[in-house]
Amino acid sequence: MSTTPIETGTPGASRYVPIADHGLIGDLRSVALVGIDGTIDWYCCPSFDAPSVFAAILDAEQGGCFELAASVPARTKQFYFPDTNVLITRFFTEDGVGEVQDFMPVDGEPAEVERHRLIRRVVCVRGSIPFRTRVAPRFDYGTRTHTVRMDGEVAVFESEELALGLTSTVPLEIDGPDVHADFKLSQGESAVLALDQVGGALALKRCARTEAETQFNSTVAYWRRWLSASKYRGRWREMVHRSALTLKLLTYAPTGAIVAAPTTSLPEQVGGERNWDYRYMWVRDAAFCVYAMLRLGFTTEAEAFMRFLTEHVSRGDGSPAGPLQIMYGIDGRTDLPERELDHLEGHLGSAPVRVGNAASDQLQLDIYGALIDSIYLYDKWAQPISSDQWDNVCALVDWVCENWDQPDEGIWETRGGRKNFLYSRLMCWVAIERGIRMANRRGLPAELPRWQECRDRIYRRIMSRGWSETRQAFVQCEDSDVLDAAVLMMPMAKFIAPTDPKWLSTLDALTEDLVSDSLVYRYDPEASPDGLRGDEGTFSICSFWYVEAMVRAGRVDEARLAFEKMLTYANHLGLYAEEISHTGEQQGNFPQAFTHLSLISAAFNLDRALG
């Protein structure tokens, strides 16, 4: 793949690496995005939701970056070291071939993990190649000044809140607030640059070639050992396992939280305002992620998520606003104020750049179904939940029984006012129905007559007011004629038989209105205003839902073709952002957990149907 950025027609586009032209590395606490040109242009330290150190993906001038590349014209390609999250960027020049091996160690001592070490190992594999590097941190989203000094062979960057130490096996030179180096490697030679958090109990520590080699090997071993627990042996195994490895990278190990995506404000439409901070734990996304992990045989992540629920998610006091927030900080905090960073221009000029998320205050009733369904599956496939956890489930189901018929903002977090969304009703039905299943299967105490009566009332409400005779389809909101891809979950939630005539008619209507070359739009913003300007691309989770809905409807050949087409929209490493543009470019936050977990589910069910 060429290093030349895709021409977008946007002023200054050549300064930005396209969203899809990145790989991801991480240490289960934070991640870094590595462009195909060898530049790290997104990194937050010490955690996913900490202020950025490198954010050139959001502002090429003020964001900060860590450049490392051949200093002569080169073609570049990227791949992952097999079955790991160690990223290799290769440089092909006239005089040789070199590569940069990027990784964040994950299998060290607890004290060493707190370094949040980022290692970049440069190797010349053929001929000889000149390399250059420039390390230009811009702390706190580029708002804090810093000093830089040499402490022996270590460059120390110090800001008010954070200090980083850069060790290098090649000589570094200070250049204003940055450091740079030019060096040449011949075949078999290597260089190491390692960026560590320093200060407090974390003393400066050099990273010699031998230590980098040791940490490379232990990191490779960690990822391969983790992936070996997968039980998936079906078709598309490489894509399924890449998705699993990506979901694992989005896990915050200290608490078990799973972030929706590790980035903020990557635009859903270039030049548009649909730019959001996804570095938090959405109850819905994390619950679906638990389902995908359990499907593959990974139970440790599900156990960690259950611990997060027990420690950080309250049963509440029966307030009509809900006992749960829709999202939490990765440390369990509930206060996530949204603000705009006006000094950053945004990716390709797509302002505003936001941190925090005001949607945390929304009412989204569907989260209860997603959450209780994940608890039900954990209880069934992993280990029985405790008596305290069952008490929490009962409290949640009781709350849903009292509050299911409120209007809410819905799964798509619209900012155009609350409505009676069908999907919210559907998932309230799921919450109660899965509670009933758990009670019956294990003989657990519950107000079953009340729960059953409420479950049945929701069912009848959906069938009467969620069905449009005009469209011959289930629709977005009660008593409307607008379609919404969220209803694709109806057969997957086991609310309706996948071959029910009403469902097949709905599937046909969705195909006609919202599907383009197997890609699925969430809804039509013109028909259903969402309070925001501009358009968006097709929503990748909906495209995989569409595949699964067709599988269950018996349209297996169509489903397989749609799935194979969807795979062509992945980036060169098998990663997906949130959406796909009209021209096939990835847009929105990257990579997105929702997309990868739905890929796993679609692949699992399609493979099973194919036999």
SEKE-888916 format. One record per residue (C-alpha): residue number from 1; chain; x, y, z. Coordinates in Angstrom, 1 decimal. Example, Ala and Ser with C-alpha at 12.3 -4.5 7.8 and 13.67 -1.06 7.14 Angstrom:
<recs>
   k c     xx     yy     zz
   1 A   12.3   -4.5    7.8
   2 A   13.7   -1.1    7.1
</recs>
This chain:
<recs>
   k c     xx     yy     zz
   1 A    0.0    0.0    0.0
   2 A    1.3    3.4   -0.9
   3 A    2.1    6.0    1.7
   4 A    0.4    8.7   -0.5
   5 A   -2.7    9.8    1.3
   6 A   -6.0    9.4   -0.5
   7 A   -7.1   12.5   -2.3
   8 A  -10.2   13.8   -0.6
   9 A  -10.6   17.1   -2.2
  10 A  -10.5   18.7    1.3
  11 A   -8.1   21.6    1.8
  12 A   -5.0   20.3    3.7
  13 A   -5.9   16.7    3.1
  14 A   -2.3   15.8    2.3
  15 A   -1.5   16.6    6.0
  16 A   -3.7   13.8    7.2
  17 A   -3.4   10.0    7.0
  18 A   -6.9    8.6    6.2
  19 A   -8.6    7.0    9.2
  20 A   -8.4    3.5    7.7
  21 A   -4.7    3.8    7.0
  22 A   -3.8    3.0   10.7
  23 A   -3.0    0.1   12.8
  24 A   -3.6   -0.3   16.5
  25 A   -1.4   -1.3   19.4
  26 A   -2.1   -1.2   23.1
  27 A   -1.4   -2.5   26.6
  28 A   -5.0   -3.0   28.0
  29 A   -4.9    0.5   29.5
  30 A   -4.4    2.7   26.5
  31 A   -3.7    2.4   22.7
  32 A   -1.7    4.1   20.0
  33 A   -2.7    4.5   16.3
  34 A    0.2    4.0   13.9
  35 A   -0.3    5.4   10.4
  36 A    0.9    3.4    7.4
  37 A    3.5    6.1    7.0
  38 A    5.0    5.1   10.4
  39 A    3.7    8.0   12.4
  40 A    1.9    7.6   15.7
  41 A   -0.7   10.3   15.5
  42 A   -3.0    9.3   18.4
  43 A   -1.9    8.3   21.9
  44 A   -3.3    9.1   25.3
  45 A   -1.3    8.4   28.5
  46 A   -1.8    6.8   30.9
  47 A   -5.3    5.6   30.0
  48 A   -7.9    5.5   27.1
  49 A   -9.6    8.7   28.3
  50 A   -6.6   10.6   29.5
  51 A   -5.7   13.8   27.6
  52 A   -3.7   13.1   24.4
  53 A    0.1   13.2   24.0
  54 A   -0.1   12.7   20.3
  55 A   -3.2   13.9   18.4
  56 A   -2.1   14.8   14.9
  57 A   -5.0   12.8   13.6
  58 A   -7.2   15.6   15.0
  59 A   -4.9   18.6   14.2
  60 A   -1.9   18.0   11.9
  61 A   -0.1   21.2   13.2
  62 A   -1.0   21.3   16.9
  63 A   -1.8   17.7   17.9
  64 A    1.7   16.3   18.2
  65 A    3.1   13.0   16.8
  66 A    5.9   10.5   16.8
  67 A    7.3   10.1   13.3
  68 A    9.5    7.2   12.4
  69 A   10.1    6.3    8.8
  70 A   12.7    5.8    6.0
  71 A   14.1    9.2    5.0
  72 A   14.1    8.3    1.3
  73 A   11.1    7.6   -0.9
  74 A    9.5    4.3    0.1
  75 A    6.5    2.2   -0.4
  76 A    5.0    1.0    2.8
  77 A    2.9   -2.0    4.0
  78 A    1.6   -3.0    7.4
  79 A    0.7   -6.3    8.9
  80 A    0.3   -7.8   12.4
  81 A    2.8  -10.3   13.6
  82 A    0.7  -13.4   13.3
  83 A   -1.9  -14.0   16.1
  84 A   -0.8  -10.9   18.0
  85 A   -1.3   -7.1   18.4
  86 A    2.3   -6.4   17.5
  87 A    2.3   -4.2   14.4
  88 A    4.9   -4.3   11.6
  89 A    5.3   -1.4    9.2
  90 A    7.6   -2.2    6.3
  91 A    9.5    0.3    4.1
  92 A   10.5   -0.7    0.6
  93 A   13.2    1.6   -0.9
  94 A   15.6    1.4   -3.8
  95 A   18.4    0.4   -1.6
  96 A   16.8   -2.0    0.9
  97 A   13.9   -3.1    3.0
  98 A   13.3   -2.1    6.6
  99 A   10.6   -2.4    9.2
 100 A    9.3   -0.8   12.4
 101 A    8.0   -3.2   15.0
 102 A    5.5   -1.3   17.2
 103 A    4.1   -2.7   20.4
 104 A    3.2   -1.9   24.0
 105 A    4.3   -4.6   26.5
 106 A    1.5   -6.3   28.4
 107 A    3.0   -9.2   30.2
 108 A    5.4   -7.5   32.6
 109 A    5.5   -6.9   36.4
 110 A    2.7   -4.7   37.8
 111 A    5.2   -1.9   38.5
 112 A    6.5   -2.0   34.9
 113 A    3.0   -2.0   33.5
 114 A    2.5    1.4   35.0
 115 A    5.2    2.7   32.7
 116 A    2.8    2.4   29.8
 117 A    5.9    1.7   27.7
 118 A    5.6    2.1   23.9
 119 A    8.4    0.4   22.0
 120 A    9.4    1.1   18.4
 121 A   12.1   -1.3   17.2
 122 A   13.6   -0.5   13.8
 123 A   15.3   -3.3   11.8
 124 A   17.0   -3.3    8.4
 125 A   16.2   -6.6    6.8
 126 A   17.8   -6.1    3.3
 127 A   20.4   -3.7    1.9
 128 A   20.7   -0.4    3.8
 129 A   18.2    2.3    4.7
 130 A   18.5    5.8    6.2
 131 A   15.8    6.5    8.8
 132 A   14.6    9.6   10.5
 133 A   12.5   10.1   13.7
 134 A   10.9   13.2   15.3
 135 A    9.1   13.0   18.6
 136 A    6.8   15.9   19.2
 137 A    4.5   15.4   22.2
 138 A    1.8   18.0   22.7
 139 A    0.4   17.4   26.2
 140 A   -3.3   17.7   27.2
 141 A   -4.7   17.9   23.7
 142 A   -2.0   20.5   22.8
 143 A   -2.9   22.9   25.5
 144 A    0.0   22.5   28.0
 145 A    3.6   23.6   27.4
 146 A    6.5   21.3   28.2
 147 A   10.2   21.3   28.6
 148 A   12.6   18.8   27.1
 149 A   16.1   17.9   28.5
 150 A   18.6   15.2   28.0
 151 A   19.3   13.0   31.0
 152 A   22.3   11.0   29.8
 153 A   20.9    9.2   26.7
 154 A   17.3    9.7   27.7
 155 A   15.2   12.7   26.5
 156 A   12.8   13.8   29.2
 157 A    9.6   15.7   28.2
 158 A    8.0   17.3   31.3
 159 A    4.6   19.0   31.4
 160 A    2.7   20.1   34.5
 161 A    0.7   16.9   34.8
 162 A    2.8   14.2   33.0
 163 A    6.4   13.4   32.2
 164 A    7.6   11.0   29.5
 165 A   11.1    9.6   29.0
 166 A   12.3    8.6   25.5
 167 A   15.3    6.2   25.5
 168 A   17.0    5.6   22.2
 169 A   19.9    3.5   20.9
 170 A   20.7    6.2   18.4
 171 A   21.8    9.8   19.3
 172 A   18.9   12.2   19.9
 173 A   19.1   16.0   19.3
 174 A   16.8   18.5   20.9
 175 A   15.0   20.8   18.5
 176 A   12.8   23.3   20.4
 177 A   10.1   21.3   22.2
 178 A   10.9   18.2   20.2
 179 A   13.7   15.7   19.6
 180 A   14.8   14.2   16.4
 181 A   17.4   11.8   15.0
 182 A   18.7   10.7   11.6
 183 A   20.4    7.3   11.4
 184 A   21.3    4.7    8.8
 185 A   21.0    0.9    9.3
 186 A   22.5   -1.9    7.2
 187 A   21.2   -5.4    6.9
 188 A   20.9   -7.1   10.3
 189 A   21.2   -3.9   12.3
 190 A   18.5   -2.5   14.5
 191 A   17.6    0.5   16.7
 192 A   15.2    0.9   19.6
 193 A   13.2    3.9   20.7
 194 A   11.0    3.5   23.8
 195 A    8.7    6.0   25.4
 196 A    7.9    5.6   29.1
 197 A    5.8    7.4   31.6
 198 A    8.3    8.7   34.3
 199 A    8.1   10.6   37.6
 200 A    7.1    9.6   41.1
 201 A    7.9    6.0   41.7
 202 A    8.7    5.5   38.0
 203 A   12.4    6.2   37.7
 204 A   14.1    6.8   34.3
 205 A   14.9    3.5   32.7
 206 A   16.8    2.8   29.5
 207 A   15.5    0.2   27.0
 208 A   18.5   -1.6   25.5
 209 A   18.2   -3.8   22.4
 210 A   18.2   -6.9   24.6
 211 A   15.4   -5.7   26.8
 212 A   13.3   -4.7   23.7
 213 A   13.9   -8.2   22.3
 214 A   12.8   -9.8   25.6
 215 A    9.7   -7.6   25.8
 216 A    8.9   -8.3   22.1
 217 A    9.0  -12.0   22.8
 218 A    6.9  -11.8   26.0
 219 A    4.3   -9.6   24.3
 220 A    4.0  -12.0   21.4
 221 A    3.7  -14.9   23.8
 222 A    1.0  -13.1   25.8
 223 A   -1.2  -12.4   22.7
 224 A   -0.8  -15.9   21.3
 225 A   -1.5  -17.5   24.7
 226 A   -4.7  -15.3   25.0
 227 A   -5.9  -16.1   21.5
 228 A   -5.3  -19.9   21.9
 229 A   -8.4  -20.0   24.2
 230 A  -10.6  -19.3   21.2
 231 A  -12.9  -22.1   20.3
 232 A  -13.7  -20.7   16.8
 233 A  -12.7  -23.1   14.0
 234 A  -15.0  -21.9   11.2
 235 A  -14.6  -20.0    8.0
 236 A  -13.2  -16.4    8.1
 237 A  -11.1  -17.4   11.2
 238 A   -8.4  -14.8   10.5
 239 A  -11.0  -12.0   10.4
 240 A  -12.8  -13.3   13.5
 241 A   -9.6  -13.6   15.5
 242 A   -8.5  -10.1   14.4
 243 A  -11.8   -8.8   15.7
 244 A  -11.3  -10.7   18.9
 245 A   -7.8   -9.3   19.4
 246 A   -9.1   -5.8   18.7
 247 A  -11.9   -6.1   21.2
 248 A   -9.3   -7.3   23.8
 249 A   -7.3   -4.1   23.0
 250 A  -10.3   -2.0   23.9
 251 A  -10.5   -3.6   27.4
 252 A   -9.3   -1.6   30.4
 253 A   -7.7   -4.3   32.5
 254 A   -7.8   -2.5   35.9
 255 A  -11.6   -2.5   36.0
 256 A  -12.8   -4.7   33.2
 257 A  -14.5   -1.8   31.3
 258 A  -14.7   -2.0   27.5
 259 A  -14.5    1.2   25.6
 260 A  -16.7    1.8   22.5
 261 A  -13.7    3.0   20.6
 262 A  -10.3    4.4   21.6
 263 A  -10.6    7.7   19.8
 264 A  -12.6   10.9   20.0
 265 A  -14.1   13.1   17.3
 266 A  -13.1   11.2   14.2
 267 A  -15.9   12.5   11.9
 268 A  -18.9   10.5   10.7
 269 A  -18.9   12.9    7.8
 270 A  -15.9   14.9    6.7
 271 A  -16.6   18.6    7.5
 272 A  -19.6   17.7    9.6
 273 A  -20.5   18.1   13.2
 274 A  -21.2   14.4   14.1
 275 A  -17.9   14.0   16.1
 276 A  -18.1   12.3   19.4
 277 A  -15.9   11.0   22.2
 278 A  -16.2    7.2   22.4
 279 A  -13.5    6.5   25.0
 280 A  -16.0    5.3   27.6
 281 A  -17.9    2.2   28.6
 282 A  -21.3    2.1   27.0
 283 A  -23.4   -0.5   28.9
 284 A  -24.9   -1.6   25.5
 285 A  -21.6   -1.9   23.6
 286 A  -19.9   -3.7   26.5
 287 A  -22.8   -6.1   27.0
 288 A  -22.8   -7.0   23.3
 289 A  -19.0   -7.4   23.5
 290 A  -19.4   -9.9   26.3
 291 A  -21.8  -11.9   24.1
 292 A  -19.2  -12.0   21.3
 293 A  -16.4  -13.0   23.6
 294 A  -18.5  -15.8   25.2
 295 A  -19.3  -17.1   21.7
 296 A  -15.6  -17.6   21.1
 297 A  -15.0  -19.2   24.5
 298 A  -13.4  -16.2   26.3
 299 A  -14.9  -16.1   29.8
 300 A  -12.2  -14.0   31.6
 301 A  -13.4  -10.8   29.9
 302 A  -17.0  -11.6   30.8
 303 A  -16.0  -12.2   34.4
 304 A  -14.2   -8.8   34.5
 305 A  -17.3   -7.1   33.1
 306 A  -19.4   -8.7   35.8
 307 A  -17.0   -7.4   38.4
 308 A  -17.3   -3.9   36.9
 309 A  -21.1   -4.1   37.1
 310 A  -20.9   -5.2   40.7
 311 A  -18.5   -2.6   41.8
 312 A  -19.5    0.5   39.8
 313 A  -23.1    0.1   38.5
 314 A  -25.8    0.9   41.1
 315 A  -29.3   -0.6   41.2
 316 A  -30.5    3.0   41.8
 317 A  -33.5    4.2   43.7
 318 A  -36.3    3.6   41.2
 319 A  -36.0    7.0   39.6
 320 A  -37.8    7.4   36.3
 321 A  -34.5    8.6   34.8
 322 A  -33.2    5.1   35.3
 323 A  -31.1    3.2   37.8
 324 A  -28.3    3.0   35.2
 325 A  -26.4    5.6   33.1
 326 A  -26.0    4.6   29.5
 327 A  -22.2    5.0   29.8
 328 A  -19.6    5.2   32.5
 329 A  -16.0    6.2   32.7
 330 A  -13.5    3.4   32.5
 331 A  -12.9    3.8   36.2
 332 A  -16.7    3.7   36.9
 333 A  -17.2    7.4   37.2
 334 A  -20.5    8.8   36.2
 335 A  -19.6   12.5   35.5
 336 A  -18.6   12.8   31.8
 337 A  -19.1   16.5   30.9
 338 A  -18.9   17.3   27.2
 339 A  -16.8   20.2   26.0
 340 A  -15.4   21.4   22.7
 341 A  -11.6   21.9   22.1
 342 A  -11.8   25.0   19.8
 343 A   -8.1   25.2   19.3
 344 A   -8.0   21.9   17.3
 345 A   -9.2   22.0   13.7
 346 A  -10.4   18.4   13.7
 347 A   -9.6   15.5   11.3
 348 A   -9.5   17.0    7.8
 349 A  -11.0   20.2    9.3
 350 A  -14.0   18.5   10.8
 351 A  -14.7   20.6   13.9
 352 A  -15.7   20.5   16.6
 353 A  -13.4   18.2   18.5
 354 A  -15.2   17.0   21.6
 355 A  -14.1   15.4   24.9
 356 A  -16.6   14.0   27.3
 357 A  -20.1   12.9   26.1
 358 A  -23.3   14.6   27.0
 359 A  -25.2   11.5   25.9
 360 A  -24.3   10.1   29.3
 361 A  -27.3   11.9   30.6
 362 A  -29.8   10.5   28.1
 363 A  -32.5    7.9   28.7
 364 A  -31.9    4.9   26.5
 365 A  -34.2    2.1   27.6
 366 A  -32.6   -0.5   25.3
 367 A  -29.5   -0.8   27.6
 368 A  -31.5   -3.0   30.1
 369 A  -32.2   -5.7   27.5
 370 A  -28.6   -5.7   26.3
 371 A  -27.2   -5.9   29.9
 372 A  -29.6   -8.6   31.2
 373 A  -29.2  -10.7   28.1
 374 A  -25.4  -10.6   28.6
 375 A  -25.9  -11.6   32.3
 376 A  -28.2  -14.4   31.2
 377 A  -25.6  -15.7   28.7
 378 A  -22.8  -15.5   31.3
 379 A  -25.0  -17.4   33.7
 380 A  -25.6  -20.0   31.0
 381 A  -22.2  -20.3   29.3
 382 A  -19.7  -19.2   31.9
 383 A  -20.7  -19.7   35.5
 384 A  -23.9  -19.2   37.6
 385 A  -24.4  -15.6   38.9
 386 A  -24.3  -15.0   42.6
 387 A  -27.3  -14.3   44.8
 388 A  -26.3  -10.6   45.1
 389 A  -26.1  -10.4   41.3
 390 A  -29.6  -12.0   41.0
 391 A  -30.9   -9.4   43.4
 392 A  -29.5   -6.7   41.1
 393 A  -31.1   -8.3   38.1
 394 A  -34.5   -8.4   39.9
 395 A  -34.2   -4.8   40.7
 396 A  -33.4   -3.9   37.1
 397 A  -36.3   -6.0   35.8
 398 A  -38.7   -4.5   38.3
 399 A  -37.6   -1.0   37.2
 400 A  -38.1   -1.9   33.5
 401 A  -41.6   -3.2   34.3
 402 A  -42.5    0.2   35.8
 403 A  -40.8    2.4   33.1
 404 A  -40.7    0.6   29.8
 405 A  -43.3    2.8   28.1
 406 A  -41.4    6.1   28.5
 407 A  -40.2    7.9   25.4
 408 A  -36.4    8.0   25.2
 409 A  -33.5    9.0   23.0
 410 A  -33.0    5.5   21.7
 411 A  -30.0    3.4   20.6
 412 A  -28.7    6.0   18.1
 413 A  -28.6    8.7   20.8
 414 A  -30.5   11.2   18.7
 415 A  -30.4   14.8   19.9
 416 A  -33.8   15.7   18.4
 417 A  -36.0   14.9   21.4
 418 A  -37.4   11.7   22.9
 419 A  -39.6    9.3   21.0
 420 A  -41.3    6.0   21.5
 421 A  -38.6    3.9   19.7
 422 A  -39.6    0.4   18.8
 423 A  -36.0   -0.9   19.5
 424 A  -36.2    0.5   23.0
 425 A  -39.5   -1.4   23.5
 426 A  -38.0   -4.6   22.0
 427 A  -35.0   -4.5   24.4
 428 A  -37.2   -3.9   27.4
 429 A  -39.1   -7.0   26.4
 430 A  -35.7   -8.8   26.2
 431 A  -34.8   -7.6   29.7
 432 A  -37.9   -9.1   31.3
 433 A  -37.9  -12.2   29.1
 434 A  -34.3  -13.1   30.0
 435 A  -35.0  -12.5   33.7
 436 A  -37.9  -14.9   33.4
 437 A  -35.6  -17.5   31.7
 438 A  -33.0  -17.2   34.4
 439 A  -35.6  -17.6   37.2
 440 A  -37.2  -20.6   35.6
 441 A  -33.9  -22.3   34.7
 442 A  -32.4  -22.0   38.1
 443 A  -35.5  -21.9   40.3
 444 A  -34.6  -18.4   41.4
 445 A  -37.1  -16.2   43.3
 446 A  -38.9  -13.6   41.2
 447 A  -42.3  -12.0   40.8
 448 A  -43.0  -14.2   37.7
 449 A  -46.7  -13.4   37.3
 450 A  -46.0   -9.7   37.2
 451 A  -43.0  -10.0   34.9
 452 A  -44.9  -12.3   32.5
 453 A  -47.9   -9.9   32.4
 454 A  -45.6   -6.9   31.6
 455 A  -43.6   -8.9   29.0
 456 A  -46.7   -9.8   27.2
 457 A  -48.0   -6.3   27.3
 458 A  -44.9   -5.0   25.6
 459 A  -45.2   -7.7   23.0
 460 A  -48.7   -6.7   22.1
 461 A  -47.8   -3.0   22.1
 462 A  -45.0   -3.7   19.6
 463 A  -47.1   -5.8   17.3
 464 A  -49.9   -3.3   17.3
 465 A  -48.2    0.1   17.3
 466 A  -44.8   -0.8   16.0
 467 A  -46.2   -2.4   12.8
 468 A  -47.0   -0.1    9.8
 469 A  -49.7   -1.4    7.5
 470 A  -48.7    1.2    5.0
 471 A  -45.0    0.1    4.8
 472 A  -45.8   -3.6    5.7
 473 A  -42.9   -3.4    8.1
 474 A  -41.9   -2.8   11.7
 475 A  -40.9    0.8   12.0
 476 A  -38.6    3.1   13.9
 477 A  -41.2    4.6   16.3
 478 A  -44.7    3.8   17.4
 479 A  -47.5    4.9   15.0
 480 A  -45.0    6.0   12.3
 481 A  -43.9    4.9    8.8
 482 A  -40.2    5.5    9.1
 483 A  -37.8    2.5    8.9
 484 A  -34.8    1.9   11.2
 485 A  -32.1   -0.7   10.9
 486 A  -32.3   -1.3   14.6
 487 A  -35.3   -3.5   14.1
 488 A  -32.9   -6.1   12.5
 489 A  -32.4   -7.2   16.1
 490 A  -36.0   -8.5   16.4
 491 A  -35.3  -12.1   15.2
 492 A  -31.8  -12.1   16.9
 493 A  -33.5  -11.2   20.2
 494 A  -35.9  -14.1   19.6
 495 A  -38.9  -11.7   19.7
 496 A  -40.2  -12.9   16.3
 497 A  -39.6  -16.0   14.2
 498 A  -37.0  -15.2   11.5
 499 A  -39.4  -16.6    8.9
 500 A  -42.5  -14.9   10.2
 501 A  -44.3  -13.3    7.2
 502 A  -44.3   -9.9    8.9
 503 A  -40.6  -10.2    9.5
 504 A  -39.8  -11.2    5.9
 505 A  -41.8   -8.3    4.7
 506 A  -39.9   -6.0    7.1
 507 A  -36.6   -7.4    5.8
 508 A  -37.7   -6.7    2.2
 509 A  -38.7   -3.1    3.1
 510 A  -35.3   -2.5    4.9
 511 A  -33.5   -3.9    1.9
 512 A  -35.3   -1.5   -0.4
 513 A  -35.0    1.7    1.7
 514 A  -31.8    1.4    3.7
 515 A  -29.4   -1.0    2.0
 516 A  -26.8    0.0   -0.6
 517 A  -24.5   -2.7   -2.0
 518 A  -25.1   -4.8    1.2
 519 A  -24.2   -1.7    3.3
 520 A  -26.9   -0.5    5.7
 521 A  -27.9    3.0    6.8
 522 A  -29.2    3.4   10.3
 523 A  -32.2    5.5    9.2
 524 A  -33.0    8.4    6.9
 525 A  -32.2   11.7    8.7
 526 A  -34.6   13.6    6.4
 527 A  -37.5   11.3    7.2
 528 A  -36.6   11.2   10.9
 529 A  -34.7   14.4   12.0
 530 A  -32.1   13.6   14.7
 531 A  -31.3   17.2   15.7
 532 A  -28.0   17.3   13.9
 533 A  -26.9   18.8   10.5
 534 A  -25.4   16.8    7.7
 535 A  -25.5   13.2    6.5
 536 A  -23.6   10.1    7.6
 537 A  -22.3    6.9    6.0
 538 A  -23.6    3.4    6.3
 539 A  -23.4    2.0    9.8
 540 A  -21.2   -1.1    9.9
 541 A  -22.8   -2.9   12.8
 542 A  -26.1   -2.7   10.9
 543 A  -24.5   -4.2    7.8
 544 A  -23.4   -7.2    9.9
 545 A  -26.9   -7.4   11.6
 546 A  -28.3   -7.5    8.1
 547 A  -26.2  -10.5    7.2
 548 A  -27.3  -12.3   10.4
 549 A  -31.0  -11.5    9.8
 550 A  -30.7  -13.0    6.3
 551 A  -29.0  -16.1    7.6
 552 A  -31.8  -16.6   10.1
 553 A  -34.4  -16.0    7.4
 554 A  -32.9  -18.8    5.3
 555 A  -31.4  -16.5    2.7
 556 A  -28.0  -18.0    3.2
 557 A  -26.5  -17.3   -0.3
 558 A  -27.5  -13.7   -0.1
 559 A  -26.1  -13.4    3.4
 560 A  -22.8  -14.9    2.4
 561 A  -22.4  -12.5   -0.5
 562 A  -23.3   -9.5    1.7
 563 A  -20.8  -10.7    4.3
 564 A  -18.0  -11.2    1.7
 565 A  -18.7   -7.7    0.4
 566 A  -18.6   -6.3    3.8
 567 A  -15.1   -7.8    4.4
 568 A  -13.8   -5.8    1.4
 569 A  -14.5   -2.6    3.3
 570 A  -12.2   -3.5    6.1
 571 A   -8.8   -1.8    6.2
 572 A   -5.6   -3.5    5.2
 573 A   -5.3   -5.0    8.7
 574 A   -9.0   -6.2    9.0
 575 A  -10.0   -3.2   11.2
 576 A  -13.3   -1.2   10.9
 577 A  -14.3    2.3   11.9
 578 A  -17.9    3.1   12.8
 579 A  -19.2    3.9    9.3
 580 A  -18.4    3.6    5.6
 581 A  -18.8    6.6    3.3
 582 A  -20.5    6.8   -0.1
 583 A  -17.1    6.2   -1.7
 584 A  -16.1    3.3    0.5
 585 A  -13.8    5.2    2.9
 586 A  -14.0    4.5    6.7
 587 A  -15.3    7.3    8.9
 588 A  -16.1    7.8   12.5
 589 A  -14.2    6.6   15.5
 590 A  -11.7    3.8   14.9
 591 A  -11.6    1.0   15.5
 592 A  -15.1    0.5   16.8
 593 A  -16.0   -2.3   19.2
 594 A  -19.7   -2.5   17.9
 595 A  -18.5   -3.3   14.4
 596 A  -16.1   -6.0   15.4
 597 A  -18.4   -7.8   17.8
 598 A  -21.1   -7.9   15.2
 599 A  -18.7   -9.3   12.6
 600 A  -17.9  -12.1   15.1
 601 A  -21.6  -12.9   15.6
 602 A  -22.4  -12.7   11.9
 603 A  -19.5  -15.0   11.0
 604 A  -20.4  -17.5   13.7
 605 A  -24.0  -17.8   12.6
 606 A  -23.3  -17.7    8.8
 607 A  -20.6  -20.4    9.2
 608 A  -23.0  -22.6   11.2
 609 A  -25.7  -22.2    8.5
 610 A  -23.3  -23.2    5.8
 611 A  -22.5  -26.4    7.6
</recs>
